């Protein structure tokens, strides 16, 4: 497993321990007899359970990203649908209105990409298609910099489709 996933594993361990400690405190009548203490402990328990759930979710995405980038990726103002077969990677990227990933899909840019993956690096060729207003083409190299994030490392051809790809599914 990549080192990228270790932070999620560490958080799962920490939150599991915290949940166990909070449950112990909640089961002790002496601890919960103080006014307001039980409610505070219950709130802390809910927060720990939420954090644990998030870490478990991101660990699954992180582990999946170790071997396969197939899925939906967000760049903040665009959405990418990637497919990986073996080491081959394809995508279609569509711009959207900020704050609404379903609004005006592809009206600023729509690009397609074909490339290959070597470990945490994806390199290939992209081209804008006429759905959007941009009309460029070139090459890209993106590198995994965190568990579920790729970062634009190099590009040729004035790529306007994003600099960080964050995995959504």
DSSP file (Angstrom, degrees, kcal/mol; ACC not computed):
  #  RESIDUE AA STRUCTURE BP1 BP2  ACC     N-H-->O    O-->H-N    N-H-->O    O-->H-N    TCO  KAPPA ALPHA  PHI   PSI    X-CA   Y-CA   Z-CA
    1    1 A X              0   0    0      0, 0.0    62,-0.1     0, 0.0     5,-0.0   0.000 360.0 360.0 360.0 141.2    0.0    0.0    0.0
    2    2 A X    >   -     0   0    0      1,-0.1     3,-1.4    60,-0.1     4,-0.4  -0.287 360.0-119.7 -67.5 151.3    1.3    3.5   -0.8
    3    3 A X  G >  S+     0   0    0      1,-0.3     3,-1.1     2,-0.2     4,-0.5   0.750 108.6  75.7 -59.5 -23.8    2.5    5.8    1.9
    4    4 A X  G 3  S+     0   0    0      1,-0.3     3,-0.5     2,-0.2   143,-0.5   0.837  93.6  50.2 -57.5 -33.8   -0.3    8.2    0.8
    5    5 A X  G X> S+     0   0    0     -3,-1.4     4,-1.6     1,-0.2     3,-0.8   0.633  87.1  85.8 -81.6 -14.6   -2.9    5.9    2.5
    6    6 A X  H <> S+     0   0    0     -3,-1.1     4,-2.8    -4,-0.4    -1,-0.2   0.836  81.4  59.4 -61.1 -35.4   -1.0    5.7    5.8
    7    7 A X  H 3> S+     0   0    0     -4,-0.5     4,-2.0    -3,-0.5    -1,-0.3   0.868 106.0  49.2 -63.4 -34.4   -2.5    9.0    7.2
    8    8 A X  H <> S+     0   0    0     -3,-0.8     4,-2.3    -4,-0.3    -1,-0.2   0.901 111.1  49.5 -69.9 -39.8   -6.0    7.5    6.8
    9    9 A X  H  X S+     0   0    0     -4,-1.6     4,-2.2     2,-0.2    -2,-0.2   0.923 110.7  50.6 -62.8 -44.0   -5.0    4.3    8.6
   10   10 A X  H  X S+     0   0    0     -4,-2.8     4,-2.4     1,-0.2    -2,-0.2   0.906 111.0  48.2 -60.1 -42.2   -3.4    6.4   11.4
   11   11 A X  H  X S+     0   0    0     -4,-2.0     4,-3.0     2,-0.2     5,-0.3   0.881 108.7  53.7 -68.4 -36.9   -6.6    8.4   11.8
   12   12 A X  H  X S+     0   0    0     -4,-2.3     4,-2.3     2,-0.2    -1,-0.2   0.928 111.0  46.7 -61.2 -44.3   -8.8    5.2   11.9
   13   13 A X  H  X S+     0   0    0     -4,-2.2     4,-2.1     2,-0.2    -2,-0.2   0.934 114.6  46.8 -61.9 -47.1   -6.6    3.8   14.7
   14   14 A X  H  X S+     0   0    0     -4,-2.4     4,-2.3     1,-0.2    -2,-0.2   0.924 115.0  45.0 -63.0 -46.6   -6.8    7.1   16.6
   15   15 A X  H  X S+     0   0    0     -4,-3.0     4,-2.7     2,-0.2    -1,-0.2   0.857 110.4  54.1 -70.3 -34.7  -10.5    7.6   16.2
   16   16 A X  H  X S+     0   0    0     -4,-2.3     4,-2.2    -5,-0.3    -1,-0.2   0.927 111.0  46.5 -62.3 -43.8  -11.3    3.9   17.1
   17   17 A X  H  X S+     0   0    0     -4,-2.1     4,-2.3    -5,-0.2    -2,-0.2   0.914 112.7  50.1 -63.0 -42.9   -9.3    4.4   20.3
   18   18 A X  H  X S+     0   0    0     -4,-2.3     4,-2.6     2,-0.2    -2,-0.2   0.903 109.5  50.8 -62.8 -42.4  -11.1    7.6   21.0
   19   19 A X  H  X S+     0   0    0     -4,-2.7     4,-2.6     2,-0.2    -1,-0.2   0.913 110.2  49.9 -62.0 -43.5  -14.5    6.0   20.4
   20   20 A X  H  X S+     0   0    0     -4,-2.2     4,-2.1     2,-0.2    -2,-0.2   0.918 111.9  47.9 -62.0 -43.3  -13.7    3.2   22.8
   21   21 A X  H  X S+     0   0    0     -4,-2.3     4,-2.3     2,-0.2    -2,-0.2   0.912 112.6  48.4 -64.1 -42.5  -12.5    5.6   25.5
   22   22 A X  H  X S+     0   0    0     -4,-2.6     4,-2.6     1,-0.2    -2,-0.2   0.897 110.0  51.8 -66.2 -39.4  -15.7    7.8   25.1
   23   23 A X  H  X S+     0   0    0     -4,-2.6     4,-1.6     2,-0.2    -1,-0.2   0.891 108.9  51.7 -63.2 -38.7  -17.9    4.7   25.3
   24   24 A X  H  X S+     0   0    0     -4,-2.1     4,-0.5     2,-0.2     3,-0.2   0.938 111.3  46.8 -61.4 -46.7  -16.2    3.7   28.5
   25   25 A X  H >< S+     0   0    0     -4,-2.3     3,-1.0     1,-0.2     7,-0.3   0.901 110.7  52.4 -62.3 -40.9  -16.7    7.1   30.0
   26   26 A X  H 3< S+     0   0    0     -4,-2.6    -1,-0.2     1,-0.2    -2,-0.2   0.793 107.0  52.9 -67.5 -26.7  -20.4    7.1   28.9
   27   27 A X  H 3< S+     0   0    0     -4,-1.6     2,-0.8    -3,-0.2    -1,-0.2   0.545  89.8  90.2 -85.4  -5.8  -21.0    3.7   30.6
   28   28 A X    XX  -     0   0    0     -3,-1.0     4,-1.8    -4,-0.5     3,-0.7  -0.815  63.4-159.7 -93.7 110.3  -19.6    5.0   33.9
   29   29 A X  H 3> S+     0   0    0     -2,-0.8     4,-0.6     1,-0.2    -1,-0.2   0.808  90.5  59.5 -59.9 -29.4  -22.4    6.4   36.0
   30   30 A X  H 34 S+     0   0    0      1,-0.2     4,-0.3     2,-0.2     3,-0.3   0.874 107.1  45.5 -66.0 -37.1  -20.0    8.4   38.1
   31   31 A X  H X4 S+     0   0    0     -3,-0.7     3,-0.7    -6,-0.2    -2,-0.2   0.896 115.1  45.4 -72.3 -41.2  -18.7   10.3   35.0
   32   32 A X  H 3< S+     0   0    0     -4,-1.8     6,-0.4    -7,-0.3    -1,-0.2   0.436  90.3  85.0 -87.4   1.5  -22.1   11.1   33.5
   33   33 A X  T 3<  +     0   0    0     -4,-0.6    -1,-0.2    -3,-0.3    -2,-0.1   0.802  68.9  92.7 -72.0 -28.4  -23.6   12.2   36.8
   34   34 A X  S X> S-     0   0    0     -3,-0.7     3,-1.3    -4,-0.3     4,-0.6  -0.408  94.5 -97.9 -64.9 139.3  -22.3   15.8   36.4
   35   35 A X  T 34 S+     0   0    0      1,-0.2    -1,-0.1     2,-0.1    -2,-0.1  -0.379 103.7   3.2 -61.0 130.8  -24.7   18.1   34.6
   36   36 A X  T 3> S+     0   0    0     -4,-0.1     4,-1.9    -2,-0.1    -1,-0.2   0.233 100.3 105.1  82.0 -13.3  -24.0   18.5   30.9
   37   37 A X  H <> S+     0   0    0     -3,-1.3     4,-2.6     1,-0.2     5,-0.2   0.921  77.7  51.9 -67.2 -43.2  -21.1   16.0   30.9
   38   38 A X  H  X S+     0   0    0     -4,-0.6     4,-2.5    -6,-0.4    -1,-0.2   0.915 110.2  49.0 -60.5 -43.4  -23.1   13.2   29.2
   39   39 A X  H  > S+     0   0    0      2,-0.2     4,-2.2     1,-0.2    -1,-0.2   0.893 111.4  49.5 -63.9 -39.9  -24.2   15.5   26.4
   40   40 A X  H  X S+     0   0    0     -4,-1.9     4,-2.3     2,-0.2    -2,-0.2   0.909 111.8  48.1 -65.8 -41.4  -20.6   16.7   25.9
   41   41 A X  H  X S+     0   0    0     -4,-2.6     4,-2.4     2,-0.2    -2,-0.2   0.897 110.6  51.6 -65.5 -39.5  -19.4   13.1   25.7
   42   42 A X  H  X S+     0   0    0     -4,-2.5     4,-2.4     2,-0.2    -2,-0.2   0.894 110.0  49.2 -64.8 -39.4  -22.1   12.2   23.3
   43   43 A X  H  X S+     0   0    0     -4,-2.2     4,-2.3     2,-0.2    -2,-0.2   0.919 111.7  48.8 -64.0 -43.3  -21.2   15.1   21.0
   44   44 A X  H  X S+     0   0    0     -4,-2.3     4,-2.2     1,-0.2    -2,-0.2   0.887 110.7  51.6 -63.6 -38.1  -17.5   14.1   21.2
   45   45 A X  H  X S+     0   0    0     -4,-2.4     4,-2.5     2,-0.2    -2,-0.2   0.916 109.0  49.8 -64.7 -43.7  -18.5   10.5   20.3
   46   46 A X  H  X S+     0   0    0     -4,-2.4     4,-2.3     2,-0.2    -2,-0.2   0.910 111.2  49.6 -60.9 -42.5  -20.6   11.6   17.3
   47   47 A X  H  X S+     0   0    0     -4,-2.3     4,-2.5     2,-0.2    -2,-0.2   0.905 111.7  48.4 -63.6 -41.9  -17.6   13.7   16.1
   48   48 A X  H  X S+     0   0    0     -4,-2.2     4,-2.5     2,-0.2    -2,-0.2   0.898 111.4  49.9 -66.2 -40.1  -15.2   10.8   16.5
   49   49 A X  H  X S+     0   0    0     -4,-2.5     4,-2.4     2,-0.2    -2,-0.2   0.889 111.3  49.1 -65.6 -38.9  -17.6    8.5   14.6
   50   50 A X  H  X S+     0   0    0     -4,-2.3     4,-2.3     2,-0.2    -2,-0.2   0.926 112.0  48.0 -64.5 -45.2  -18.0   11.0   11.8
   51   51 A X  H  X S+     0   0    0     -4,-2.5     4,-2.4     1,-0.2    -2,-0.2   0.900 111.6  50.8 -62.0 -41.6  -14.2   11.4   11.5
   52   52 A X  H  X S+     0   0    0     -4,-2.5     4,-2.5     1,-0.2    -2,-0.2   0.929 109.9  49.9 -61.7 -45.8  -13.8    7.6   11.6
   53   53 A X  H  X S+     0   0    0     -4,-2.4     4,-2.1     1,-0.2    -2,-0.2   0.903 111.2  48.7 -61.0 -42.3  -16.4    7.2    8.8
   54   54 A X  H  X S+     0   0    0     -4,-2.3     4,-2.8     2,-0.2     5,-0.2   0.925 111.7  49.2 -63.2 -44.8  -14.7    9.8    6.6
   55   55 A X  H  X S+     0   0    0     -4,-2.4     4,-2.2     1,-0.2    -2,-0.2   0.895 110.6  50.2 -63.9 -39.4  -11.2    8.2    7.1
   56   56 A X  H  X S+     0   0    0     -4,-2.5     4,-1.8     2,-0.2    -1,-0.2   0.902 112.0  48.6 -64.1 -40.5  -12.6    4.8    6.2
   57   57 A X  H  X S+     0   0    0     -4,-2.1     4,-2.0     2,-0.2    -2,-0.2   0.946 114.2  44.5 -63.3 -49.7  -14.2    6.2    3.1
   58   58 A X  H  X S+     0   0    0     -4,-2.8     4,-2.7     1,-0.2    -2,-0.2   0.818 109.1  57.2 -69.0 -29.7  -11.0    8.0    2.0
   59   59 A X  H  X S+     0   0    0     -4,-2.2     4,-3.0    -5,-0.2     5,-0.2   0.919 106.6  49.7 -63.9 -42.3   -8.9    5.0    2.8
   60   60 A X  H  X S+     0   0    0     -4,-1.8     4,-2.3     2,-0.2    -2,-0.2   0.931 113.6  45.3 -61.5 -45.0  -11.0    2.9    0.4
   61   61 A X  H  X S+     0   0    0     -4,-2.0     4,-2.6     2,-0.2    -2,-0.2   0.905 113.4  51.1 -63.5 -40.5  -10.6    5.5   -2.3
   62   62 A X  H  X S+     0   0    0     -4,-2.7     4,-1.3     2,-0.2    -2,-0.2   0.934 111.2  46.5 -62.4 -47.6   -6.9    5.8   -1.6
   63   63 A X  H  X S+     0   0    0     -4,-3.0     4,-0.6     1,-0.2     3,-0.2   0.891 113.1  50.1 -63.5 -39.1   -6.4    2.0   -1.8
   64   64 A X  H >X S+     0   0    0     -4,-2.3     4,-2.8     1,-0.2     3,-1.3   0.907 106.7  55.0 -63.8 -41.4   -8.4    1.9   -5.1
   65   65 A X  H 3< S+     0   0    0     -4,-2.6    -1,-0.2     1,-0.3    -2,-0.2   0.763  93.9  70.9 -65.1 -25.0   -6.3    4.8   -6.5
   66   66 A X  H 3< S+     0   0    0     -4,-1.3    -1,-0.3    -3,-0.2    -2,-0.2   0.861 120.3  13.5 -55.6 -35.0   -3.2    2.7   -5.8
   67   67 A X  H << S+     0   0    0     -3,-1.3     2,-0.3    -4,-0.6    -2,-0.2   0.646 132.0  27.0-117.4 -21.4   -4.3    0.4   -8.6
   68   68 A X     <  -     0   0    0     -4,-2.8    -1,-0.3    -5,-0.1    -2,-0.1  -0.976  40.8-169.0-153.8 129.2   -7.0    2.1  -10.7
   69   69 A X        +     0   0    0     -2,-0.3    13,-0.2    -3,-0.1     2,-0.1   0.338  46.4 133.8 -99.0   5.6   -8.0    5.7  -11.4
   70   70 A X        +     0   0    0     -6,-0.1     2,-0.3    14,-0.1    13,-0.2  -0.365  46.4  62.9 -57.1 126.4  -11.4    4.7  -13.0
   71   71 A X  E    S-A   82   0A   0     11,-1.7    11,-2.7    -2,-0.1     2,-0.4  -0.966  89.5 -44.1 152.3-166.2  -14.0    7.0  -11.5
   72   72 A X  E     -A   81   0A   0     -2,-0.3    96,-3.3     9,-0.2    97,-1.6  -0.848  47.8-171.7-104.6 133.0  -15.1   10.6  -11.2
   73   73 A X  E     -AB  80 167A   0      7,-3.0     7,-3.4    -2,-0.4     2,-0.4  -0.956   9.2-148.0-128.1 143.3  -12.6   13.4  -10.4
   74   74 A X  E     -AB  79 166A   0     92,-2.8    92,-2.7    -2,-0.4     5,-0.2  -0.885  17.6-180.0-114.2 140.6  -13.2   17.0   -9.5
   75   75 A X        -     0   0    0      3,-2.6     2,-0.4    -2,-0.4    88,-0.2   0.210  56.7-105.6-117.8  12.4  -11.0   20.1  -10.3
   76   76 A X  S    S+     0   0    0      2,-0.5    23,-0.5    90,-0.1     3,-0.1  -0.223 115.8  35.8  94.6 -44.7  -13.3   22.7   -8.7
   77   77 A X  S    S+     0   0    0     -2,-0.4    19,-2.6    21,-0.1     2,-0.3   0.145 123.3  35.2-125.3  15.9  -14.6   24.1  -11.9
   78   78 A X  E     - C   0  95A   0     17,-0.3    -3,-2.6    27,-0.1    -2,-0.5  -0.986  66.0-135.0-162.3 161.6  -14.8   20.9  -13.9
   79   79 A X  E     -AC  74  94A   0     15,-2.7    15,-2.7    -2,-0.3     2,-0.4  -0.970  15.2-157.2-126.8 140.3  -15.5   17.2  -13.6
   80   80 A X  E     -AC  73  93A   0     -7,-3.4    -7,-3.0    -2,-0.4     2,-0.6  -0.953   7.0-157.5-121.3 134.5  -13.5   14.4  -15.1
   81   81 A X  E     -AC  72  92A   0     11,-2.4    11,-1.3    -2,-0.4     2,-0.3  -0.940  24.2-170.3-109.7 109.6  -14.7   10.9  -15.9
   82   82 A X  E     -AC  71  91A   0    -11,-2.7   -11,-1.7    -2,-0.6     2,-0.4  -0.703  13.5-169.0-105.0 151.9  -11.6    8.6  -16.1
   83   83 A X  E     - C   0  90A   0      7,-2.6     7,-2.6    -2,-0.3     2,-0.5  -0.989   2.6-169.1-138.2 129.2  -11.2    5.1  -17.2
   84   84 A X  E     + C   0  89A   0     -2,-0.4     2,-0.4     5,-0.2     5,-0.2  -0.980   7.9 176.7-120.1 129.0   -8.1    2.9  -16.6
   85   85 A X  E >  S- C   0  88A   0      3,-2.3     3,-2.1    -2,-0.5     2,-0.4  -0.969  72.7 -42.2-128.6 114.4   -7.6   -0.5  -18.3
   86   86 A X  T 3  S-     0   0    0     -2,-0.4    30,-0.0     1,-0.3     0, 0.0  -0.550 124.5 -29.4  64.3-123.7   -4.2   -1.9  -17.5
   87   87 A X  T 3  S+     0   0    0     -2,-0.4    30,-3.1    -3,-0.1     2,-0.3   0.453 116.1 105.9-101.4  -2.6   -1.8    1.0  -17.7
   88   88 A X  E <   -CD  85 116A   0     -3,-2.1    -3,-2.3    28,-0.2     2,-0.4  -0.599  51.0-167.7 -79.7 136.4   -3.9    2.9  -20.3
   89   89 A X  E     +CD  84 115A   0     26,-2.5    26,-2.8    -2,-0.3     2,-0.3  -0.988   9.3 176.2-128.6 134.1   -5.9    5.9  -19.1
   90   90 A X  E     +CD  83 114A   0     -7,-2.6    -7,-2.6    -2,-0.4     2,-0.3  -0.939   6.6 171.9-127.2 153.1   -8.7    7.8  -20.9
   91   91 A X  E     -CD  82 113A   0     22,-1.6    22,-2.0    -2,-0.3     2,-0.4  -0.992  26.9-148.6-152.8 162.1  -10.8   10.7  -19.7
   92   92 A X  E     -CD  81 112A   0    -11,-1.3   -11,-2.4    -2,-0.3     2,-0.4  -0.997  21.8-162.0-123.9 131.0  -13.3   13.3  -20.7
   93   93 A X  E     -CD  80 111A   0     18,-3.1    18,-2.3    -2,-0.4     2,-0.4  -0.949   6.6-173.4-116.3 133.0  -13.2   16.5  -18.8
   94   94 A X  E     -CD  79 110A   0    -15,-2.7   -15,-2.7    -2,-0.4    16,-0.2  -0.989  19.3-131.5-129.0 129.2  -16.1   19.0  -18.8
   95   95 A X  E     -C   78   0A   0     14,-2.5    11,-2.9    -2,-0.4    12,-0.3  -0.322  28.3-177.1 -67.7 158.9  -16.2   22.5  -17.3
   96   96 A X        -     0   0    0    -19,-2.6     8,-0.2     9,-0.2     5,-0.1  -0.967  35.8 -80.6-149.6 165.6  -19.1   23.4  -15.0
   97   97 A X  B >   -I  100   0B   0      6,-1.9     3,-2.0     3,-0.5     6,-0.3  -0.438  58.9 -97.0 -66.2 139.8  -20.3   26.5  -13.1
   98   98 A X  T 3  S+     0   0    0      1,-0.3   -21,-0.1    -2,-0.1    -1,-0.1  -0.352 109.8  15.3 -57.9 132.4  -18.5   27.0   -9.8
   99   99 A X  T 3  S+     0   0    0    -23,-0.5     2,-0.3    -3,-0.1    -1,-0.3   0.255 118.1  71.7  87.0 -12.3  -20.6   25.5   -7.0
  100  100 A X  B X   -I   97   0B   0     -3,-2.0     3,-1.8     3,-0.1    -3,-0.5  -0.804  56.8-171.4-138.4  96.1  -22.9   23.5   -9.3
  101  101 A X  T 3  S+     0   0    0     -2,-0.3    -1,-0.1     1,-0.3   -22,-0.1   0.519  88.2  51.6 -67.8  -2.6  -21.3   20.5  -10.9
  102  102 A X  T 3  S+     0   0    0     -5,-0.1     3,-0.5     3,-0.0     2,-0.5   0.456  86.7 101.8-108.2  -2.1  -24.3   19.9  -13.1
  103  103 A X  S <  S-     0   0    0     -3,-1.8    -6,-1.9    -6,-0.3    -3,-0.1  -0.712  96.8 -16.0 -92.4 128.7  -24.6   23.5  -14.5
  104  104 A X  S >  S-     0   0    0     -2,-0.5     3,-1.8    -8,-0.2     4,-0.4   0.859  80.3-156.9  54.6  45.3  -23.4   24.3  -18.0
  105  105 A X  T 3   -     0   0    0     -3,-0.5    -9,-0.2     1,-0.3    -1,-0.2  -0.300  69.0  -4.3 -57.0 125.1  -21.4   21.1  -18.4
  106  106 A X  T 3  S+     0   0    0    -11,-2.9    -1,-0.3     3,-0.2   -10,-0.1   0.513  91.6 122.5  76.1   6.8  -18.6   21.5  -21.0
  107  107 A X  S <  S+     0   0    0     -3,-1.8    26,-0.5   -12,-0.3     3,-0.1   0.796  84.1  31.4 -76.8 -25.8  -19.6   25.0  -22.2
  108  108 A X  S    S-     0   0    0      1,-0.4    26,-1.5    -4,-0.4    25,-1.1   0.881 136.9  -2.8 -91.5 -52.0  -16.2   26.5  -21.4
  109  109 A X        +     0   0    0     23,-0.2   -14,-2.5    24,-0.2    -1,-0.4  -0.999  50.2 178.4-140.5 146.3  -14.0   23.4  -22.0
  110  110 A X  E     +D   94   0A   0     19,-0.4    19,-3.1    -2,-0.4     2,-0.3  -0.933  22.7 173.8-138.0 118.0  -14.5   19.8  -23.0
  111  111 A X  E     -DE  93 128A   0    -18,-2.3   -18,-3.1    -2,-0.3     2,-0.3  -0.916  20.0-153.5-127.3 154.6  -11.3   17.8  -23.4
  112  112 A X  E     -DE  92 127A   0     15,-2.5    15,-2.1    -2,-0.3     2,-0.3  -0.904  13.9-164.8-121.1 154.6  -10.4   14.2  -24.0
  113  113 A X  E     -DE  91 126A   0    -22,-2.0   -22,-1.6    -2,-0.3     2,-0.4  -0.990  12.8-173.4-141.8 143.2   -7.2   12.5  -23.0
  114  114 A X  E     +DE  90 125A   0     11,-2.3    11,-2.7    -2,-0.3     2,-0.2  -0.980  33.7 118.0-137.4 127.6   -5.4    9.3  -23.8
  115  115 A X  E     -DE  89 124A   0    -26,-2.8   -26,-2.5    -2,-0.4     2,-0.3  -0.831  49.5 -95.4-161.4-161.5   -2.3    8.3  -21.9
  116  116 A X  E     -DE  88 123A   0      7,-2.7     7,-2.4   -28,-0.3     2,-0.5  -0.964  20.8-133.1-138.5 154.6   -0.6    5.8  -19.7
  117  117 A X  E     - E   0 122A   0    -30,-3.1     2,-0.4    -2,-0.3     5,-0.2  -0.901  16.0-179.6-110.3 133.7   -0.1    5.3  -16.0
  118  118 A X  E >   - E   0 121A   0      3,-3.1     3,-1.4    -2,-0.5     2,-0.4  -0.873  67.3 -60.2-129.6  97.5    3.3    4.4  -14.5
  119  119 A X  T 3  S-     0   0    0     -2,-0.4     0, 0.0     1,-0.3     0, 0.0  -0.524 122.8  -9.8  66.0-118.9    2.9    4.1  -10.7
  120  120 A X  T 3  S+     0   0    0     -2,-0.4    24,-3.0    -3,-0.1     2,-0.4   0.205 121.8  87.1 -96.9  14.6    1.7    7.6   -9.4
  121  121 A X  E <   -EF 118 143A   0     -3,-1.4    -3,-3.1    22,-0.2     2,-0.4  -0.953  52.3-170.1-120.8 133.7    2.3    9.3  -12.8
  122  122 A X  E     +EF 117 142A   0     20,-2.9    20,-2.8    -2,-0.4     2,-0.4  -0.990  12.0 177.5-120.3 127.2    0.0    9.7  -15.7
  123  123 A X  E     +EF 116 141A   0     -7,-2.4    -7,-2.7    -2,-0.4     2,-0.3  -0.982  20.3 105.4-130.5 139.7    1.3   11.0  -19.0
  124  124 A X  E     -EF 115 140A   0     16,-2.2    16,-2.4    -2,-0.4     2,-0.4  -0.972  57.7 -62.2 179.4-162.6   -0.5   11.5  -22.3
  125  125 A X  E     -EF 114 139A   0    -11,-2.7   -11,-2.3    -2,-0.3     2,-0.3  -0.890  36.7-170.7-115.7 138.3   -2.1   13.6  -24.9
  126  126 A X  E     -EF 113 138A   0     12,-2.5    12,-2.2    -2,-0.4     2,-0.3  -0.880   3.5-175.3-124.6 158.3   -5.2   15.8  -24.6
  127  127 A X  E     -EF 112 137A   0    -15,-2.1   -15,-2.5    -2,-0.3    10,-0.2  -0.970  24.5-124.9-151.5 138.2   -7.3   17.7  -27.0
  128  128 A X  E     -E  111   0A   0      8,-2.9     2,-0.3    -2,-0.3   -17,-0.3  -0.598  26.1-147.7 -76.7 144.2  -10.3   20.1  -26.6
  129  129 A X    >   -     0   0    0    -19,-3.1     3,-1.4    -2,-0.2   -19,-0.4  -0.803  29.2 -99.3-112.6 159.5  -13.4   19.1  -28.5
  130  130 A X  T 3  S+     0   0    0     -2,-0.3   -19,-0.1     1,-0.3    -2,-0.0   0.416 103.3  85.9 -67.3   1.6  -15.9   21.6  -30.0
  131  131 A X  T 3  S+     0   0    0    -21,-0.2    -1,-0.3     2,-0.0     2,-0.1   0.926  93.2  47.8 -63.4 -41.1  -18.5   21.5  -27.2
  132  132 A X  S <  S-     0   0    0     -3,-1.4   -24,-0.2   -22,-0.3   -23,-0.2  -0.271  91.8-113.3 -91.0-179.9  -16.6   24.1  -25.3
  133  133 A X  S    S+     0   0    0    -25,-1.1   -24,-0.2   -26,-0.5     2,-0.2   0.611  88.8  88.8 -90.9 -13.8  -15.2   27.4  -26.4
  134  134 A X        -     0   0    0    -26,-1.5   -24,-0.2    -5,-0.1    -2,-0.2  -0.510  52.4-172.1 -83.3 154.9  -11.5   26.4  -25.9
  135  135 A X        +     0   0    0     -2,-0.2     2,-0.2   -26,-0.1    -1,-0.1  -0.376  33.5 126.4-146.1  62.2   -9.6   24.8  -28.8
  136  136 A X        -     0   0    0     -7,-0.1    -8,-2.9    22,-0.1     2,-0.3  -0.558  29.9-172.9-111.2 177.8   -6.2   23.6  -27.6
  137  137 A X  E     +F  127   0A   0     20,-0.5     2,-0.3   -10,-0.2   -10,-0.2  -0.962  24.5 110.0-161.9 160.8   -4.3   20.4  -27.6
  138  138 A X  E     -F  126   0A   0    -12,-2.2   -12,-2.5    -2,-0.3     2,-0.3  -0.985  56.6 -54.6 165.7-154.4   -1.0   19.1  -26.1
  139  139 A X  E     -FG 125 156A   0     17,-0.9    17,-2.5    -2,-0.3     2,-0.3  -0.863  38.3-165.8-122.3 156.2    0.5   16.8  -23.6
  140  140 A X  E     -FG 124 155A   0    -16,-2.4   -16,-2.2    -2,-0.3     2,-0.4  -0.982  12.0-166.2-139.2 148.8    0.1   16.5  -19.8
  141  141 A X  E     -FG 123 154A   0     13,-2.4    12,-3.0    -2,-0.3    13,-1.7  -0.970  14.1-177.7-131.5 122.0    1.8   14.8  -16.9
  142  142 A X  E     -FG 122 152A   0    -20,-2.8   -20,-2.9    -2,-0.4     2,-0.4  -0.939   7.1-160.4-118.7 146.0   -0.1   14.5  -13.7
  143  143 A X  E     -FG 121 151A   0      8,-2.7     8,-2.9    -2,-0.4     2,-0.5  -0.966  24.5-114.8-129.0 137.7    1.4   13.1  -10.5
  144  144 A X  E     + G   0 150A   0    -24,-3.0     6,-0.3    -2,-0.4     3,-0.1  -0.596  37.5 168.6 -70.9 120.5   -0.3   11.7   -7.4
  145  145 A X  E     +     0   0A   0      4,-1.9     2,-0.3    -2,-0.5    -1,-0.2   0.594  64.3  15.8-110.6 -17.6    0.7   14.0   -4.6
  146  146 A X  E >  S- G   0 149A   0      3,-1.5     3,-0.9     1,-0.0    -1,-0.1  -0.860  98.2 -78.7-144.4 177.4   -1.7   12.8   -1.9
  147  147 A X  T 3  S+     0   0    0   -143,-0.5  -142,-0.1    -2,-0.3   -82,-0.1   0.870 125.9   9.4 -50.5 -47.6   -3.9    9.7   -1.3
  148  148 A X  T 3  S+     0   0    0   -144,-0.1    19,-2.7    19,-0.1     2,-0.4   0.014 113.2  90.8-126.1  28.0   -6.8   10.8   -3.6
  149  149 A X  E <   -GH 146 166A   0     -3,-0.9    -4,-1.9    17,-0.2    -3,-1.5  -0.986  48.5-166.1-130.6 134.0   -5.3   13.8   -5.4
  150  150 A X  E     -GH 144 165A   0     15,-2.4    15,-2.9    -2,-0.4     2,-0.4  -0.900  13.5-153.4-110.8 148.1   -3.3   14.2   -8.6
  151  151 A X  E     -GH 143 164A   0     -8,-2.9    -8,-2.7    -2,-0.4     2,-0.4  -0.955  24.4-109.0-124.1 139.0   -1.4   17.4   -9.4
  152  152 A X  E     +G  142   0A   0     11,-3.0   -10,-0.2    -2,-0.4     3,-0.1  -0.538  39.8 171.3 -65.9 118.7   -0.5   18.9  -12.8
  153  153 A X  E     -     0   0A   0    -12,-3.0     2,-0.3    -2,-0.4   -11,-0.2   0.828  62.1  -0.8 -98.4 -41.8    3.3   18.5  -13.1
  154  154 A X  E     +G  141   0A   0    -13,-1.7   -13,-2.4     2,-0.0    -1,-0.4  -0.995  62.8 173.3-150.0 149.1    3.9   19.4  -16.7
  155  155 A X  E     -G  140   0A   0     -2,-0.3     2,-0.4   -15,-0.2   -15,-0.2  -0.994  14.2-162.8-155.5 153.0    1.9   20.5  -19.7
  156  156 A X  E    S+G  139   0A   0    -17,-2.5   -17,-0.9    -2,-0.3    -2,-0.0  -0.994  71.5  43.1-132.9 141.0    2.2   21.7  -23.3
  157  157 A X  S    S-     0   0    0     -2,-0.4   -20,-0.5   -19,-0.2    -1,-0.1   0.645 114.0 -79.1 102.4  16.8   -0.5   23.4  -25.3
  158  158 A X        -     0   0    0      1,-0.2     2,-0.2    -3,-0.1    -1,-0.1   0.938  56.8-159.7  59.6  53.2   -2.1   25.8  -22.8
  159  159 A X        +     0   0    0    -20,-0.2    -1,-0.2     1,-0.1     3,-0.2  -0.486  17.0 178.5 -65.7 127.3   -4.2   23.3  -20.9
  160  160 A X        +     0   0    0     -2,-0.2    -1,-0.1     1,-0.1     3,-0.1   0.246  51.9  99.4-113.2  10.1   -7.0   25.1  -19.0
  161  161 A X  S    S-     0   0    0      1,-0.2     2,-0.1   -66,-0.0    -1,-0.1   0.227  91.2 -69.7 -90.5  15.1   -8.8   22.1  -17.5
  162  162 A X        -     0   0    0     -3,-0.2    -1,-0.2     1,-0.1     3,-0.1  -0.456  21.1-129.8 125.8 165.0   -7.4   22.2  -14.0
  163  163 A X  S    S+     0   0    0      1,-0.3   -11,-3.0   -88,-0.2     2,-0.4   0.522  90.7  46.0-126.3 -18.6   -4.3   21.7  -11.9
  164  164 A X  E     - H   0 151A   0    -13,-0.2     2,-0.6   -89,-0.2    -1,-0.3  -0.997  62.3-160.9-129.6 128.4   -5.5   19.4   -9.1
  165  165 A X  E     - H   0 150A   0    -15,-2.9   -15,-2.4    -2,-0.4     2,-0.5  -0.946  11.0-168.6-107.7 117.3   -7.7   16.3   -9.7
  166  166 A X  E     -BH  74 149A   0    -92,-2.7   -92,-2.8    -2,-0.6   -17,-0.2  -0.927  24.2-119.7-110.9 125.0   -9.5   15.2   -6.5
  167  167 A X  E     +B   73   0A   0    -19,-2.7   -94,-0.2    -2,-0.5  -106,-0.1  -0.402  32.7 172.4 -67.7 132.0  -11.2   11.8   -6.5
  168  168 A X              0   0    0    -96,-3.3   -95,-0.2    -2,-0.1    -1,-0.2   0.711 360.0 360.0-105.5 -36.2  -15.0   11.8   -5.9
  169  169 A X              0   0    0    -97,-1.6   -96,-0.1  -108,-0.1    -2,-0.1   0.303 360.0 360.0-154.3 360.0  -15.8    8.2   -6.6
